[in-house]
């Protein structure tokens, strides 16, 4: 086999591996994306998302990878006792911070899950489904410079830049 043909086959193999990885990662939230599709909610999966890096650049983050609430200046925080309370608390955070509809990126503590880009209004409408995907969830607006964190220890809050 000549070098050109070998390079061509290696390139094809890499594309196939990337496609298989994308399918595998998307399968981690297939139940969510099926629900979003069924409800007619527009969303986009982001496989190469840098939202967590953006959060680290704009807000204090502690050593275990969450918002350092003690150092956060502009914040609103609540505690939840049951998972069913979380969607209402998301709505309260949105209202308390006076957030306007715009693009939001949702990420989870399991970084293998692809990020989901959708509107804030849709995030609010399906927040329980989003929060049920993993132990910890972040809803991020790079445009409006804020981050909502829902942590498995019973804390949910928003930090604003």
Backbone bond lengths (Angstrom), bond angles and torsions (degrees), N, CA, C in turn:
res aa  C-N    CA-C-N  psi(-1)  N-CA   C-N-CA  omega(-1)  CA-C   N-CA-C  phi
1 X - - - 1.450 - - 1.536 108.11 -
2 X 1.320 115.04 132.39 1.458 117.59 -178.95 1.532 110.93 -78.32
3 X 1.311 116.11 163.51 1.465 122.53 -175.19 1.527 112.03 -62.92
4 X 1.316 116.24 -36.63 1.471 119.57 -179.35 1.526 110.67 -65.87
5 X 1.296 117.13 -44.66 1.475 121.81 179.32 1.526 109.92 -64.66
6 X 1.323 116.50 -41.46 1.470 121.16 178.56 1.530 111.02 -61.23
7 X 1.318 117.03 -45.02 1.467 121.65 178.83 1.528 110.47 -62.42
8 X 1.330 116.15 -40.53 1.460 121.22 178.27 1.534 110.78 -62.32
9 X 1.314 117.24 -44.20 1.466 121.47 179.46 1.530 111.45 -67.41
10 X 1.316 117.40 -38.32 1.464 120.73 177.98 1.528 110.69 -65.12
11 X 1.323 116.56 -39.60 1.463 121.21 177.77 1.529 109.92 -63.30
12 X 1.342 116.14 -43.62 1.467 120.90 178.46 1.522 110.65 -63.13
13 X 1.323 116.39 -41.02 1.462 121.19 179.24 1.528 110.89 -62.21
14 X 1.321 117.49 -42.47 1.467 121.62 178.66 1.523 111.26 -63.25
15 X 1.326 117.54 -40.01 1.463 121.33 176.85 1.521 111.06 -62.95
16 X 1.325 116.20 -42.69 1.461 120.13 179.04 1.525 111.30 -65.57
17 X 1.326 116.80 -40.30 1.474 120.33 177.01 1.526 111.04 -62.97
18 X 1.330 116.93 -42.77 1.471 120.85 179.39 1.527 110.53 -63.92
19 X 1.322 116.86 -41.22 1.464 120.55 178.68 1.529 110.91 -65.08
20 X 1.327 117.31 -40.62 1.464 120.95 178.18 1.523 110.78 -64.92
21 X 1.334 116.81 -39.91 1.466 120.43 177.96 1.523 110.75 -65.33
22 X 1.309 117.45 -41.78 1.465 121.24 178.32 1.525 110.70 -61.39
23 X 1.340 117.17 -43.42 1.469 120.62 177.64 1.517 111.04 -63.65
24 X 1.315 116.71 -40.98 1.461 121.67 179.88 1.528 111.13 -63.62
25 X 1.325 116.10 -44.38 1.465 120.12 179.45 1.525 111.31 -67.06
26 X 1.322 117.07 -41.42 1.464 120.78 178.88 1.530 110.78 -64.06
27 X 1.328 116.89 -32.01 1.468 120.82 179.21 1.527 111.80 -63.91
28 X 1.328 117.42 -24.66 1.469 120.94 179.67 1.526 112.45 -64.44
29 X 1.330 116.62 -24.58 1.469 120.05 178.59 1.528 110.86 -124.64
30 X 1.317 116.57 28.15 1.468 121.31 -177.61 1.525 111.73 -59.92
31 X 1.331 117.66 -36.90 1.463 119.48 178.76 1.527 110.50 -62.72
32 X 1.318 116.89 -40.17 1.464 121.30 178.33 1.522 111.16 -66.42
33 X 1.318 117.38 -49.66 1.467 119.51 -176.79 1.533 111.19 -65.65
34 X 1.324 117.36 -32.37 1.467 120.50 175.38 1.524 109.78 -63.57
35 X 1.332 116.90 -43.96 1.472 121.26 177.53 1.527 111.62 -63.10
36 X 1.333 116.12 -44.07 1.467 119.62 179.92 1.526 110.59 -61.66
37 X 1.322 116.33 -44.43 1.462 120.66 177.51 1.531 110.94 -60.54
38 X 1.333 116.43 -44.77 1.465 121.13 -178.25 1.531 111.51 -62.62
39 X 1.334 116.67 -31.13 1.462 120.84 179.89 1.531 112.49 -89.55
40 X 1.320 116.71 -0.41 1.458 120.42 179.21 1.522 113.42 72.14
41 X 1.330 116.42 25.02 1.460 121.05 -179.50 1.522 109.58 -87.11
42 X 1.325 115.22 128.63 1.458 120.22 178.10 1.521 109.71 -79.05
43 X 1.325 116.15 133.56 1.454 121.66 178.89 1.517 108.55 -154.12
44 X 1.295 114.10 165.57 1.464 120.76 177.56 1.516 107.90 -138.34
45 X 1.329 117.33 134.75 1.458 121.51 174.38 1.522 108.57 -85.71
46 X 1.325 115.47 137.26 1.460 122.11 179.23 1.524 108.02 -118.22
47 X 1.322 116.93 109.53 1.463 120.56 -178.56 1.530 112.13 -83.56
48 X 1.305 116.92 -31.36 1.475 121.36 -178.60 1.521 108.55 -111.75
49 X 1.319 116.48 60.68 1.454 121.67 -174.77 1.524 111.12 -87.32
50 X 1.317 116.68 143.77 1.470 122.11 178.94 1.530 111.44 -117.84
51 X 1.311 117.49 23.22 1.465 120.46 -176.38 1.521 112.92 -63.07
52 X 1.339 117.64 -38.73 1.463 117.94 -179.50 1.529 110.56 -64.94
53 X 1.304 116.76 -39.62 1.461 120.07 176.88 1.523 110.12 -61.51
54 X 1.330 116.55 -39.17 1.465 121.04 177.37 1.526 110.27 -62.09
55 X 1.331 117.60 -44.55 1.464 121.29 177.95 1.534 109.75 -58.18
56 X 1.324 116.50 -46.84 1.477 120.71 -179.34 1.524 112.20 -61.67
57 X 1.319 117.25 -30.95 1.462 121.55 179.49 1.525 112.95 -78.55
58 X 1.345 117.45 -21.07 1.461 120.46 -173.36 1.526 115.13 -112.63
59 X 1.328 117.86 -16.91 1.458 121.10 -175.75 1.521 110.18 -137.77
60 X 1.344 116.59 156.03 1.471 117.56 176.08 1.525 110.75 -70.45
61 X 1.310 115.17 133.83 1.466 121.80 -178.59 1.524 107.64 -125.47
62 X 1.333 116.63 137.92 1.466 119.81 -179.98 1.531 111.01 -86.35
63 X 1.315 115.82 177.41 1.468 121.25 -173.57 1.529 114.05 -66.52
64 X 1.305 118.93 -24.63 1.462 119.79 -178.75 1.526 112.57 -91.43
65 X 1.332 117.98 -0.80 1.454 120.05 173.25 1.504 115.67 96.45
66 X 1.286 117.73 38.94 1.453 121.61 174.07 1.518 109.22 -136.62
67 X 1.318 116.52 171.84 1.458 120.74 176.58 1.525 108.88 -61.77
68 X 1.306 117.18 134.24 1.465 121.84 173.76 1.525 106.90 -88.17
69 X 1.319 115.09 92.05 1.462 121.22 -172.74 1.522 112.54 -64.75
70 X 1.314 117.71 -27.71 1.468 120.33 178.68 1.530 110.87 -65.51
71 X 1.319 116.93 -29.24 1.463 121.15 -178.22 1.529 113.40 -99.11
72 X 1.317 117.37 -9.82 1.469 120.85 -178.88 1.522 109.51 -72.12
73 X 1.327 116.50 129.09 1.467 121.00 -176.25 1.532 111.65 -82.52
74 X 1.306 117.11 -58.28 1.467 121.29 -178.13 1.522 108.24 -100.12
75 X 1.330 115.48 107.24 1.462 119.17 -173.78 1.521 110.90 -151.90
76 X 1.307 115.06 156.99 1.460 124.15 168.76 1.514 104.35 -134.98
77 X 1.325 115.61 134.26 1.458 119.00 -175.51 1.518 110.53 -138.25
78 X 1.328 115.41 145.28 1.458 122.71 175.59 1.526 108.26 -133.73
79 X 1.319 115.00 165.21 1.467 121.13 173.10 1.518 107.53 -118.28
80 X 1.328 115.61 140.65 1.453 119.99 177.88 1.529 109.43 -115.55
81 X 1.321 115.06 142.88 1.454 120.79 179.71 1.509 112.75 -102.00
82 X 1.337 116.40 -23.80 1.465 120.55 176.66 1.519 108.06 -136.81
83 X 1.305 115.50 150.00 1.462 120.89 -177.48 1.521 111.98 -61.12
84 X 1.319 117.40 -27.56 1.456 121.27 -179.36 1.529 111.65 -67.64
85 X 1.325 118.28 -21.19 1.470 122.04 178.97 1.523 112.43 -74.77
86 X 1.296 118.11 -23.22 1.465 121.64 -171.01 1.536 114.53 -58.87
87 X 1.345 120.90 -44.27 1.469 118.57 179.53 1.529 113.01 -59.82
88 X 1.310 116.93 -40.18 1.471 119.30 178.02 1.525 110.77 -65.40
89 X 1.319 116.72 -36.96 1.466 119.99 178.23 1.528 111.37 -68.76
90 X 1.334 117.20 -34.39 1.467 120.21 174.27 1.528 108.85 -60.26
91 X 1.334 117.38 -46.28 1.469 121.24 178.17 1.522 110.84 -60.49
92 X 1.318 117.23 -42.71 1.469 120.29 179.13 1.526 111.23 -62.95
93 X 1.332 117.19 -39.97 1.468 120.51 177.87 1.525 111.03 -64.04
94 X 1.320 116.55 -43.71 1.464 121.21 178.71 1.522 110.24 -59.97
95 X 1.320 116.30 -44.79 1.463 120.68 179.61 1.523 112.00 -69.24
96 X 1.324 117.19 -44.15 1.471 121.00 -178.34 1.522 111.40 -61.93
97 X 1.324 116.75 -35.79 1.463 120.91 -178.95 1.531 111.98 -88.53
98 X 1.333 117.40 -6.90 1.456 120.83 -179.86 1.515 113.28 63.81
99 X 1.325 117.06 38.30 1.458 121.10 -176.70 1.525 111.10 -72.11
100 X 1.321 114.73 141.91 1.461 121.29 175.65 1.517 108.57 -103.46
101 X 1.332 115.06 154.86 1.459 120.06 -179.42 1.527 110.09 -60.86
102 X 1.300 115.35 141.78 1.451 122.38 179.92 1.512 108.62 179.27
103 X 1.323 117.10 -179.98 1.461 119.75 -178.11 1.523 112.68 -70.02
104 X 1.324 115.41 137.68 1.464 123.30 179.87 1.522 107.97 -131.52
105 X 1.309 115.86 138.09 1.457 121.48 174.25 1.521 107.96 -106.56
106 X 1.318 116.65 129.17 1.459 122.43 179.25 1.527 108.01 -107.87
107 X 1.343 115.46 127.74 1.464 120.88 177.45 1.523 108.64 -130.83
108 X 1.329 114.90 164.02 1.457 121.48 -177.11 1.518 110.59 -129.77
109 X 1.333 115.79 167.17 1.468 120.15 -179.82 1.525 111.64 -64.61
110 X 1.315 117.88 -28.55 1.459 121.01 173.58 1.523 107.21 -83.43
111 X 1.326 115.99 99.87 1.462 121.17 -175.28 1.522 112.98 -67.73
112 X 1.337 118.75 -9.21 1.458 120.44 174.81 1.526 111.40 -72.41
113 X 1.331 115.70 -23.10 1.464 118.60 176.66 1.529 107.62 -70.58
114 X 1.325 117.69 132.03 1.464 117.65 178.27 1.527 110.11 -68.35
115 X 1.312 115.81 148.41 1.459 120.29 173.79 1.523 108.45 -68.99
116 X 1.330 116.00 153.42 1.458 121.67 177.90 1.519 107.79 -120.28
117 X 1.317 115.55 126.64 1.458 122.12 177.47 1.521 107.96 -104.17
118 X 1.356 115.85 125.16 1.461 120.93 -179.76 1.519 109.01 -156.89
119 X 1.305 117.84 175.60 1.467 120.74 -179.08 1.526 110.69 -79.50
120 X 1.331 115.41 154.95 1.469 120.41 178.68 1.518 111.00 -60.48
121 X 1.326 117.32 -39.51 1.463 119.76 178.26 1.513 112.30 -59.36
122 X 1.317 116.47 -40.07 1.463 120.41 177.91 1.527 111.42 -72.42
123 X 1.326 116.52 -36.96 1.473 119.73 175.36 1.526 109.61 -57.48
124 X 1.320 115.54 -46.49 1.464 120.22 -179.98 1.527 110.81 -61.13
125 X 1.329 116.80 -40.67 1.464 121.58 -176.77 1.526 112.99 -67.48
126 X 1.337 117.32 -32.24 1.470 120.49 -176.20 1.533 111.99 -119.54
127 X 1.315 116.42 26.97 1.474 119.04 -173.51 1.528 113.00 -59.68
128 X 1.321 118.85 -35.81 1.471 119.54 179.26 1.521 110.33 -61.66
129 X 1.333 117.47 -43.32 1.474 120.70 178.91 1.524 110.90 -63.13
130 X 1.336 116.28 -39.65 1.465 120.11 179.04 1.523 110.70 -66.17
131 X 1.318 116.63 -44.41 1.464 121.26 -177.15 1.524 112.09 -70.51
132 X 1.315 117.16 -26.04 1.463 120.94 -179.91 1.528 113.39 -77.07
133 X 1.314 118.49 -5.77 1.460 121.27 -176.14 1.525 113.74 -73.59
134 X 1.341 117.36 -25.40 1.468 119.91 -173.89 1.523 109.28 -160.71
135 X 1.313 116.21 173.42 1.461 121.14 179.93 1.523 112.39 -64.98
136 X 1.322 116.98 -42.41 1.456 122.68 -177.47 1.523 109.03 -126.82
137 X 1.327 115.77 140.74 1.459 121.81 -176.70 1.524 109.33 -135.68
138 X 1.335 115.26 141.90 1.462 121.15 174.43 1.515 108.59 -125.31
139 X 1.326 115.81 133.59 1.465 123.49 175.25 1.522 105.29 -114.79
140 X 1.328 116.59 120.02 1.461 120.90 -166.16 1.522 110.92 -126.65
141 X 1.329 115.63 133.81 1.457 120.76 170.71 1.524 108.14 -117.59
142 X 1.314 115.33 104.40 1.466 119.72 175.98 1.525 109.82 -69.31
143 X 1.319 116.01 -33.62 1.459 121.70 -178.62 1.537 111.57 -65.09
144 X 1.327 116.48 -47.38 1.469 121.12 -178.59 1.525 112.73 -96.09
145 X 1.315 116.72 -3.42 1.463 124.39 174.16 1.540 113.34 60.80
146 X 1.334 114.39 63.41 1.455 120.99 173.77 1.520 110.16 -148.06
147 X 1.334 114.87 163.41 1.461 121.37 178.94 1.525 109.41 -145.93
148 X 1.313 116.14 127.33 1.471 121.99 171.16 1.521 106.50 -99.61
149 X 1.325 115.14 128.85 1.459 120.81 176.86 1.523 108.64 -117.78
150 X 1.330 116.22 129.55 1.459 121.71 172.11 1.518 106.55 -114.99
151 X 1.323 115.59 113.83 1.461 121.69 -174.62 1.525 110.31 -105.38
152 X 1.309 115.32 146.87 1.464 120.79 -176.87 1.529 113.52 -64.87
153 X 1.336 117.87 -12.53 1.471 120.02 179.93 1.529 113.11 -81.91
154 X 1.338 116.28 4.20 1.462 119.73 177.37 1.518 114.05 98.27
155 X 1.312 116.90 15.32 1.451 121.26 -179.55 1.517 109.89 -113.30
156 X 1.319 115.95 138.34 1.455 122.04 173.72 1.515 107.32 -139.03
157 X 1.317 116.27 136.85 1.452 118.63 -178.21 1.506 111.81 -162.00
158 X 1.324 113.31 169.43 1.462 120.98 175.56 1.520 108.35 -123.64
159 X 1.300 114.93 139.16 1.456 121.67 173.97 1.529 106.49 -121.29
160 X 1.331 113.77 138.29 1.470 120.44 -176.66 1.514 109.87 -120.73
161 X 1.331 115.48 142.51 1.470 120.08 178.73 1.525 109.42 -81.16
